[in-house]
Amino acid sequence: MPVVTLTKVAAEKVQQLQTRDSREDFGLRVKVIGGGCSGLQYQLMFEAESGDWDQESVQNGVRLLVDSKSAVYLAGATVDYVDDLTGSGFKINNPNATSTCGCGQSFGA
């Protein structure tokens, strides 16, 4: 079972961005770093290679990379893409977050 689940809608958006940026062979790294209002924040980026300690999965045609430190905070999380009247962007639903900030970009665990 993958650490992070990527919805079909999010995968379609990732593939659009990969094509736009000529990064079709890259994986999507989902990472947790220190910072933000609540202490931890999410980071999404394209990476060509996986690391020795990465957990890798392919979902809806997208290769996902999660490092072992981030996996502790992301276990069971879902990455979705929303496009509604309040804005558009990737949204991470994380069952491990004990608090979040108003912007939704940082969390506490």
C-alpha positions in Angstrom: 0.0 0.0 0.0 1.4 3.4 -1.0 2.2 6.0 1.7 0.4 8.7 -0.2 -2.7 8.3 -2.5 -2.9 10.5 -5.6 -6.4 11.1 -6.9 -7.3 10.8 -10.5 -7.9 14.5 -10.8 -4.6 15.3 -9.2 -2.8 12.9 -11.5 -4.3 14.5 -14.6 -3.1 17.9 -13.4 0.4 16.5 -12.6 0.5 15.0 -16.1 -0.5 18.4 -17.7 2.3 20.1 -15.8 4.8 17.4 -16.7 4.0 17.9 -20.4 4.1 21.7 -20.1 7.5 21.6 -18.5 8.9 18.7 -20.6 9.3 16.5 -17.5 7.3 13.5 -18.6 9.9 11.1 -17.2 10.1 12.8 -13.8 8.4 11.6 -10.6 6.3 13.8 -8.3 8.0 14.1 -4.9 5.7 14.7 -1.9 7.8 16.0 1.0 7.4 17.5 4.5 9.8 20.2 5.6 10.0 22.4 8.6 8.4 25.8 8.4 5.0 27.5 8.0 2.7 28.8 10.6 2.1 25.4 12.2 5.6 24.0 12.2 5.6 21.7 9.1 4.7 22.3 5.5 4.2 20.3 2.4 6.4 20.6 -0.7 5.6 19.2 -4.1 8.3 19.1 -6.9 9.3 17.1 -9.9 12.5 14.9 -9.5 14.2 12.7 -12.1 15.7 10.2 -9.7 14.5 8.5 -6.6 16.8 8.2 -3.6 17.9 5.1 -1.7 15.4 5.8 1.1 12.4 6.7 -1.0 9.2 4.9 -1.2 8.0 4.8 -4.8 4.7 4.0 -6.3 2.9 4.6 -9.6 -0.7 5.8 -9.4 -2.9 6.9 -12.2 0.1 7.0 -14.5 2.2 9.2 -12.2 5.3 8.1 -10.3 5.2 9.3 -6.7 8.3 9.6 -4.5 8.2 10.0 -0.7 11.3 10.0 1.4 11.4 8.0 4.6 11.3 11.0 7.0 8.3 12.5 5.2 6.5 9.1 5.1 6.2 9.3 8.9 4.0 12.4 8.6 2.3 11.5 5.3 1.1 7.9 6.0 -2.5 7.6 4.7 -2.5 11.1 3.2 -4.3 11.9 -0.1 -3.1 14.5 -2.7 -6.0 16.0 -4.6 -6.5 18.9 -7.0 -9.3 21.3 -6.5 -10.6 24.0 -8.8 -13.5 26.0 -7.4 -14.7 29.5 -6.6 -12.2 29.9 -3.7 -9.2 29.0 -5.9 -7.3 26.1 -7.5 -4.4 24.0 -6.5 -3.2 20.8 -4.9 -4.7 20.0 -1.6 -3.3 17.4 0.8 -5.7 15.6 3.2 -3.5 14.3 6.0 -5.0 12.2 8.8 -1.8 12.8 10.8 -2.2 16.5 11.0 -3.2 17.5 14.5 -3.5 21.2 13.6 -3.4 23.3 10.4 -3.0 27.0 9.7 -5.6 29.1 7.9 -3.9 28.9 4.5 -3.9 25.1 4.6 -0.2 24.9 3.6 1.2 24.0 6.9 0.3 21.7 9.7 1.4 20.3 13.1 1.7 16.7 14.0 
